[in-house]
Amino acid sequence: MKRVALTVIAAAIMFTAFSGAVAGASNVLKTRHDTVKNSIGNIR
């Protein structure tokens, strides 16, 4: 039973780390998109 609990905790920690990585990548892509969009708007 203790081993199962540790496995669940480990999975939760891994999921949290993965979620953070995805959020970070998403923020970088959004910033890049917004920069390009604003640059194109400034040309017009």
Contacts in CASP RR format, 6 or more apart in sequence:
PFRMAT RR
TARGET T0000
AUTHOR 0000-0000-0000
METHOD contacts of the structure
MODEL  1
MKRVALTVIAAAIMFTAFSGAVAGASNVLKTRHDTVKNSIGNIR
END
